[in-house]
Amino acid sequence: MKQKLIKCCKFVLLVYIFTLLVSTSNNSLIKVSNSNMNLTLDLNSMVEKVQENIMNDLYSAKDSYTGYLTGYAADCPLCTGKLACMPSLDVLHGNVMYEDETYGNLNIVASSTSIPCGTVVRINDYKNSDGPFYAIVLDRGVGRNNLDLLTVSEEYAYQNVGRSIINYDILRKGW
């Protein structure tokens, strides 16, 4: 774990240095020559590749599951409007999205306690979506590998979500 942290810090420092070099050059072509090896490096291309690798890592699956997707709403008879993982976030008035600093605007889902709070998932084959959509685990109350999608009302959940078998990937495990 300590080695991964050191490696990650070195990587972030390298990205920062490259980004700094690119931003100070006003996107003009930067080349560094090494006469010992007779090589030339294009630092702009290198920065783009590093940024591409970071994005690929953010959206690569860490684990995959199959389960049911159902819908629920904060106004259900037994619901309090408070999320188990974030009690301070009020979802009673249709607030069904969460703004994550890394992944942006995400749907909120409930899961079992086997999936940590703050886990980001990509739901790949949901019948009512044109492509994959992304969600964050902020609530509890679902068994096994199933997910429960927070919707604006119980009626909306019943009419538009229903119950589907889905495949989903874990992109980030916990906060």
C-alpha positions as semicolon CSV with decimal commas, in nm:
position;residue;x (nm);y (nm);z (nm)
1;M;0,000;0,000;0,000
2;K;0,283;0,238;0,091
3;Q;0,459;0,162;-0,238
4;K;0,141;0,235;-0,434
5;L;0,104;0,567;-0,252
6;I;0,465;0,665;-0,331
7;K;0,419;0,560;-0,694
8;C;0,096;0,760;-0,717
9;C;0,264;1,070;-0,567
10;K;0,550;1,046;-0,816
11;F;0,302;1,010;-1,100
12;V;0,098;1,312;-0,986
13;L;0,417;1,519;-0,954
14;L;0,522;1,418;-1,305
15;V;0,181;1,513;-1,445
16;Y;0,198;1,846;-1,264
17;I;0,541;1,926;-1,405
18;F;0,435;1,835;-1,758
19;T;0,114;2,035;-1,728
20;L;0,310;2,333;-1,597
21;L;0,551;2,310;-1,890
22;V;0,267;2,294;-2,140
23;S;0,069;2,578;-1,985
24;T;0,371;2,811;-1,980
25;S;0,449;2,746;-2,344
26;N;0,112;2,866;-2,476
27;N;0,073;2,530;-2,651
28;S;0,376;2,587;-2,869
29;L;0,571;2,275;-2,955
30;I;0,811;2,181;-2,678
31;K;1,090;1,942;-2,757
32;V;1,368;1,817;-2,538
33;S;1,675;1,665;-2,695
34;N;1,905;1,408;-2,546
35;S;2,226;1,403;-2,747
36;N;2,357;1,096;-2,564
37;M;2,077;0,880;-2,701
38;N;1,997;1,090;-3,009
39;L;1,630;1,114;-2,907
40;T;1,379;1,399;-2,915
41;L;1,069;1,406;-2,693
42;D;0,758;1,606;-2,769
43;L;0,641;1,710;-2,422
44;N;0,295;1,817;-2,543
45;S;0,231;1,468;-2,675
46;M;0,367;1,321;-2,356
47;V;0,129;1,532;-2,141
48;E;-0,166;1,431;-2,360
49;K;-0,073;1,064;-2,319
50;V;-0,041;1,099;-1,940
51;Q;-0,382;1,270;-1,922
52;E;-0,532;0,997;-2,142
53;N;-0,387;0,731;-1,909
54;I;-0,538;0,907;-1,605
55;M;-0,884;0,914;-1,770
56;N;-0,853;0,548;-1,873
57;D;-0,765;0,455;-1,515
58;L;-1,062;0,652;-1,376
59;Y;-1,305;0,470;-1,603
60;S;-1,153;0,121;-1,596
61;A;-1,348;-0,144;-1,409
62;K;-1,200;-0,249;-1,076
63;D;-1,466;-0,519;-1,032
64;S;-1,786;-0,629;-1,208
65;Y;-2,119;-0,755;-1,075
66;T;-2,459;-0,876;-1,194
67;G;-2,769;-0,797;-0,992
68;Y;-3,111;-0,638;-1,000
69;L;-3,175;-0,267;-1,041
70;T;-3,491;-0,136;-0,880
71;G;-3,608;0,216;-0,803
72;Y;-3,708;0,392;-0,484
73;A;-3,786;0,743;-0,369
74;A;-3,724;0,942;-0,054
75;D;-4,101;0,979;-0,006
76;C;-4,170;0,606;0,036
77;P;-4,371;0,506;0,348
78;L;-4,069;0,381;0,546
79;C;-3,817;0,636;0,413
80;T;-3,689;0,936;0,609
81;G;-3,537;1,137;0,325
82;K;-3,193;1,091;0,478
83;L;-2,924;0,879;0,314
84;A;-2,736;0,623;0,524
85;C;-2,395;0,732;0,391
86;M;-2,466;1,107;0,392
87;P;-2,735;1,195;0,646
88;S;-2,680;1,568;0,588
89;L;-2,789;1,541;0,222
90;D;-3,167;1,602;0,201
91;V;-3,328;1,405;-0,083
92;L;-3,694;1,463;0,007
93;H;-3,751;1,731;-0,256
94;G;-3,637;1,549;-0,570
95;N;-3,262;1,586;-0,518
96;V;-3,163;1,252;-0,678
97;M;-2,816;1,346;-0,809
98;Y;-2,481;1,395;-0,639
99;E;-2,195;1,613;-0,764
100;D;-1,868;1,420;-0,721
101;E;-1,546;1,619;-0,761
102;T;-1,386;1,345;-0,973
103;Y;-1,675;1,194;-1,171
104;G;-1,915;1,489;-1,193
105;N;-2,294;1,462;-1,165
106;L;-2,393;1,108;-1,059
107;N;-2,717;0,926;-0,988
108;I;-2,760;0,809;-0,629
109;V;-2,805;0,438;-0,556
110;A;-2,852;0,222;-0,249
111;S;-2,658;-0,101;-0,211
112;S;-2,576;-0,365;0,046
113;T;-2,307;-0,297;0,305
114;S;-2,067;-0,515;0,105
115;I;-2,015;-0,218;-0,129
116;P;-1,860;0,077;0,060
117;C;-2,019;0,421;0,077
118;G;-1,886;0,652;-0,193
119;T;-1,833;0,371;-0,444
120;V;-1,882;0,485;-0,804
121;V;-2,045;0,237;-1,042
122;R;-2,104;0,227;-1,416
123;I;-2,434;0,056;-1,501
124;N;-2,373;-0,089;-1,845
125;D;-2,690;-0,242;-1,982
126;Y;-2,988;-0,073;-1,826
127;K;-3,295;-0,107;-2,050
128;N;-3,405;0,258;-2,017
129;S;-3,068;0,412;-2,103
130;D;-2,901;0,471;-2,440
131;G;-2,562;0,381;-2,297
132;P;-2,396;0,329;-1,963
133;F;-2,478;0,564;-1,680
134;Y;-2,290;0,638;-1,362
135;A;-2,401;0,632;-0,999
136;I;-2,260;0,663;-0,649
137;V;-2,351;0,450;-0,347
138;L;-2,490;0,685;-0,082
139;D;-2,761;0,470;0,075
140;R;-2,820;0,121;0,215
141;G;-3,104;-0,128;0,233
142;V;-3,051;-0,358;-0,066
143;G;-2,933;-0,718;-0,051
144;R;-2,644;-0,895;-0,225
145;N;-2,526;-0,738;-0,555
146;N;-2,848;-0,546;-0,618
147;L;-2,876;-0,169;-0,656
148;D;-3,170;0,059;-0,585
149;L;-3,182;0,380;-0,793
150;L;-3,306;0,693;-0,615
151;T;-3,586;0,856;-0,817
152;V;-3,804;1,165;-0,774
153;S;-4,112;0,965;-0,665
154;E;-4,235;0,613;-0,601
155;E;-4,465;0,646;-0,903
156;Y;-4,169;0,735;-1,127
157;A;-3,970;0,441;-0,988
158;Y;-4,258;0,203;-1,055
159;Q;-4,331;0,329;-1,408
160;N;-3,977;0,396;-1,535
161;V;-3,732;0,181;-1,340
162;G;-3,920;-0,132;-1,242
163;R;-3,691;-0,430;-1,185
164;S;-3,414;-0,521;-1,431
165;I;-3,117;-0,750;-1,433
166;I;-2,806;-0,536;-1,485
167;N;-2,432;-0,569;-1,514
168;Y;-2,231;-0,297;-1,346
169;D;-1,867;-0,213;-1,292
170;I;-1,703;-0,065;-0,985
171;L;-1,492;0,233;-1,095
172;R;-1,396;0,361;-0,748
173;K;-1,434;0,158;-0,431
174;G;-1,540;0,389;-0,149
175;W;-1,431;0,747;-0,092
